[in-house]
């Protein structure tokens, strides 16, 4: 249990009402090698589904890109009155990590928390300029900003809006993020700026995950007290021991009232890149919209099973699968490219 600072902020759960969701149009050939067109097509599907649920705030580089995106969305029949374009310089699409983490203050007003972004442990210096995105959004929308002086990406944490947080030791205790900082020290920041009262720490993330174990590929709250957890049945799989350990940690954990969690297993997709290496993907990288839940699919035999489980978790929402077989070449999926702004 976190002790010390009493927070004046609360990070709403993802299933709470949104005023909008933020995305950035894909264009980088390094991120999507020989696949930019396919990534664009996937974004059209994501934006089309999101537009049924809430407004989308979309970053584009220039007027030419805006015209291209507008044309593709119009051709697909997307409601363009629900898409707001923002012309600005940005490096990539991963707004879950580079965008702001929106919170509410004690008066119920929205505040942006702008955490330090060091491109996942200084792995991609060319993406460091995206650390400016939260400040740009704050200026466009007239939202005040808090700047916690530690490194946290949005995909590294998941909250239930009632004081619980999930994260991993591999990410937040990594020497490439916050060297020398202990769990209690990091928990004080989570409490002060996000309203977290208790954190469950999993050990590690997926094999080949360049984010060093982001929680949104491992386990997600779907309601207070309920967690879906990526689980591997095959003992020969490289992720088997990692995901078994995570599952055991979650089933042994309790919430802020000492109640155990209802932990639901989600099967794993088995995807390899063209070079044969294992892709770090799971079905937990979904986005919870106001009326829809967008789930990454991978033309895998477990797609249908995972969608069925998530439909049971979200009876009041339409659960839609979006093929992310091309987006994953950038190392992420739907949750990684979206960042919700609470109502």
N, C-alpha and C positions, 0 to 999 in steps of 0.2 A: 504493500500500500504506500502510495506517495504521501509524504507528510511535509509540512512547511508552508509554502506560499498558498494562500487562498486565491484561486483564479478569478479574474473579472471577465474571463472569456469562456466561451463554450464552442467547440467545433460540432456542428450538427451531424447526425448520422446521414449517410448518403441517401437513405430512403425518405428523409424529411423534404418538404417542398423546396423546389429550386425556382429561381427566377430565370435562370439561363444555364447553359453549359458552354464552356470555352474549348475551342479546337483550333488547330493551325493546318492549313492546306499543305499536303506533302509535295515536295519537289526535288529532294536531294538524292542524286544518283548514288552517293556513297551509302546512304541509309537503305535505299531500295535499289540495289544493283539490277539494271535491266528490268526494273519493275515499277518505275514511277507511275506509268499509265495504269497498271493494275492496282497500285496503292490508291490512286485517285478514284478509281471505280469503287474500291472498298469504302472510301470516305463518303462517296455519294450515297451509298447504302446506309452508312452510319448516320449521316446528316438527315437523310430522308426519314429514318426511323425516329431520330431525336426530335425532328420538327413536329411530329405528332404529339410530343410530350411536353416540350418546352422550347423557348427561343434558343437559338445557337448563335454564339458570338465567334466569328471565324476570322483568324488572322490570314492575310494574304500579303505577298511581298510588294505587289505593285498593281497598277490598273490592268495590265495584260493578264496577270494571274487571276485577278478578280473576274475579268470577262470570261476567262476559260472556265473557272469554277462555276460562275453563274450559268454559263451555257450548259455545262454538264448536268448541273442540278435541275435546270429548267427542263432539259430533255428527259430527265428521269421522273418528271412530274412532282418534284419536291416543292412544297409551299415556301416560296422565296420571301414571303412576308415574315417568315419566322427566322430568317437568316440575316444577321447583321455583319457586314464586312468591315474589317479594320486593316487599313494599309500600313504596314510597318516592317522593319527589318527583323528577321528571326532566322535561326539556324535550322531548327528541326521541329518535329510535331509532338514532342513528349511533354505536353502541358501538365500532365499529372505531377511531373517532377519539377518542371521549370516555371510553371504558373504559380499563382498565389494559392495559399490555403486560406479559405474564407472562414471566419469565425463570427460569432455574435458577442457583443458586449453586454453588460448588465442591463442596459436599456433596450436591448433587442436590436440594436443597430449593427449592420454588417461592417466588419473590419477585415483588412487584408493582413495576414502574417506573411512576411517575406523572409524566409529562412535562407541561409547561405547555400548556394548551389555551386559545387565544384566539379561538375560533370562526372558524377558517380566515381569519385575518388581520383580525379584528374586523369581520367582515361581518354577523354576526347576534348582537347583544348579548343578545338574549333567550335564547340558548342557552348563555351563559357559565356558568350554574349547573351544567351537566353536568360541569364540571371537577371537581366533588365526587365523581363516581361511583367513580373508583378507590379513594378513601379509604373509601367506604361498603363496597365489596366486600371490601377488606382487613379491615375491622372484622368483617363478617359471617363471613368465612372464617378469620380469625386468621392472615393472611398478612402478613409484614413488608413495608415500603414503602421504596423508594428514590425520591428526587425530583430527577432531573436538571433543572438550571435553564435549559433551553432549550425552545423550542416544536417539538414533533414530534407529528404525528398517526399513528395506527397504519396508516392507508391510504397514508401517504407513503413507507413502507419495505416491502421484501420481502426475506426472508433464506432461505438454504438450510440453516441450522443448522450449517454447517461453516466459517463465517467470511466468507461473501460477502453483500453487500447491494446491492439495486437501489434507486435513488431518482431524483429529478429536481432539476435546478438551479432550475427555475421555482418549486418549492415551498420547499425547505429554504433556498435562498439569497435568498428573496423578502424585500424590505424590510418587508413586513407580518408576517414571522415572526421572523427572527433578524437584524435589521439590523446590518451591520458584521462579521458572523461569516463567516470564510472556509471553504472546503471542508475544509482540514486541521483547523481548529478544531472543526467539526461532526463530522468523522470521529473525533476523540478521544472525543467523547461516545458515538458509536455503538460504538466499541471498548470503552470502559469499562463501559457498562451493558448492551450487547447481545452483546458478544463478536465484533464485526465486525472482520475483519482487512483487508478490501479492499472498496471501494465502487465500483460502476459508476454514473456520473452520466449520465442522459439529460437532454436539453435541456428539452423542453416536454411539456405534456399536451394533452388534447383541447380543442377549441374549446368555449367556454361552460362549462368545468368550474370551478365556484366554489371548488373546493379548490386551485386553482392548480397542477394537474398531478400529482395523486396517482398513484403508480406502479401501484396496483391496478386502474386502468383502462387500463394500457399494457403491462405485462410482468410475468410471475410465474414464479418457479421452480416446476417440477413434479417435480424430482428434482435431486440434485447434478449440476451440469454441463448441465442442460437447462432451457431457458426458453421459454415461449410468449409471443409478442409480437403485439400488435394490429397489423394491417397493412391498409392501404387500397389496393385495386387501381385505383381510379378517379382519374386525375390531376385531374379537375374537383372532387373533393371537398375541402372545407375542411381536412380532417385529413391529406390525402395527403402533403404535404411534411414535416409534423411526424412522422408515423409512419414514413416512409421514413428520416428522419434517425435516429430511435430504433433502427430495425432495423439500420441500418449501424453505429451505435455498438455495439450488442450483438454483431454478428457480428465486429467488430474487437476486442472485449474478451476478456480471459482471466481464469481463476480464480486462486486463491491459489497454484496450482502452475504457472501460466503456460500452462495448457491452454485452447484456445478452447472456447466454449460451443456446444452443439447448440441452435440457435435455430429454433423452429418457428413459422411464421406462422399466426395466427388471423384469419379474415376479420372484417370489421366489420359490425355491424348498422347500418341507416340509419333512424333514428327522429327524428321531429320532434314537438315539443309542439303542443298545440292552437293556440297562437299562431303556429305556423309556424317557430319557432326550432329550431335543431339541438340535440337532446338529447345530453349528454356520456356516452354509454354504450358499453360494449364487453363482449365475452364473457370478458375476463380477470378480471372482478369475481366470480369463483366462490369458493366456500368448500370447503376440503378437510377433510371429517370423517374419523372413524376408519374407516368402511366405505363412506361415500358422498361424492360430489362434487356439490355443488349449483351449477348453472350458470344464470345469468340468460338468459332468452329474451325475445323482443320481437315475436313474430308476424312475423318477418322472414325473407326467403328464405334468409339465411345461418345461421339457427338450427340446422338439421339438420347442415350441414357442420361448424359449430363443435363441436357435441356429438360428432360422429364423431371429430374430431381429439382432443378431450379424453378420449374413451373409450380411445383408443390410448395416451394419456399415463398413464392410471391403470388398468392392467389388473386390479389387485386390488380395485378399488372399483366400486360401482354409480354411474354418472354419470347424474344426473337434471336435466332442464331445468325451471325454475320461471319462469312468466310474470311478468316484472317491469315490464310496461307501465304499471302504476299507481304502483309504488314509485319509478320514476325521476322522478316529478314532484317528489320531494324531493331529487333530484340524485344518488342513489346506487342500489345494488342489493344483492345478497346478501352480498358480502364486507363492504360498508359497515355492515351491520346486525348482523354477527356478530363475536364476539371469543372465540377459543379459550383455554381454561385447560388447560395441559399436565398430564399425569398425574403 
